[in-house]
Amino acid sequence: MEFYIGFVRRVLIVALAAASLNFILGFGGMVALGHAGFIGVGAYTVVALSDAGFASAWLLWPAAAVVAGLVAALIGTVALRTRGVYFIMTTLAFAQMLYFVAVSLRNYGGDDGYTLPARPTLGLGIDLGNETHFYWLVLALVALLLAWMQRATRSRFGHALMGIRDNEVRMRALGYPVFRIQLAAFAIAGAIAGLAGALLAGGNGFISPGAMHWTQSATLVVMVVIGGLGRSWGGPVGAAVWLVLEEVLKQYTDHWHLPLGLLLIAVALWAPKGLAALSRGKKKVAAS
């Protein structure tokens, strides 16, 4: 039973990270190939504070989000001055820099990773060492943040962000501060990814630089594409489908990447708007 609770918790955390990427990729048109770096920054913030003797989740998790958001803002300040493939490569370069910084942190395990001494404490009668308690807390946090991101995309800020995605020149001509809007979205997405990293580290009790390698960023991009770019449920749906199929296929074959690759091709051919768009299409057909 604990395995299933832990697996669903992991799906929820990765879904949150994928949704934060979709916030800038699907709604903002910023193809970032280094998003896993912010997950790692959040996780290693928890590691650093835990190693210093801090254990309260009230400190660890907000600190992880703030530090990751600040790092994202610094990276965005440089990356957002580029466009197209140059933006992709810039975000990738910064993410790999963060990866090699984590590898060089010998005090925190270096390439071997770091095992947390214990899970964070929350108080309020909630024991985070209990798998069920931790699961419900993660579920509540993920639900709140997904709801907030959905509202954000429907706000004036969200509409401006999507307007920049569709026609940056026109939005600039209308007087919108394009750079500041994109930078704010980039920092917000980084902060949410950092919180996902903190939850991942707390849940597993372990983190390694591998969690922030560029291949993890690429996997997040694939999840968003499968779920649906610019769809509110695109990130969570793509993450859930990918992780569930990965877990199932691993039980039958060591070559589980092949079926998942075929899934990506099938989505590109027959569901280009993503799996999250299929239910809306069915509702329209039923209504007609």
Beta strands, then each sheet from edge to edge (+ up, - down):
strand 1: 114-115
strand 2: 206-207
sheet 1: 1+ 2-
end
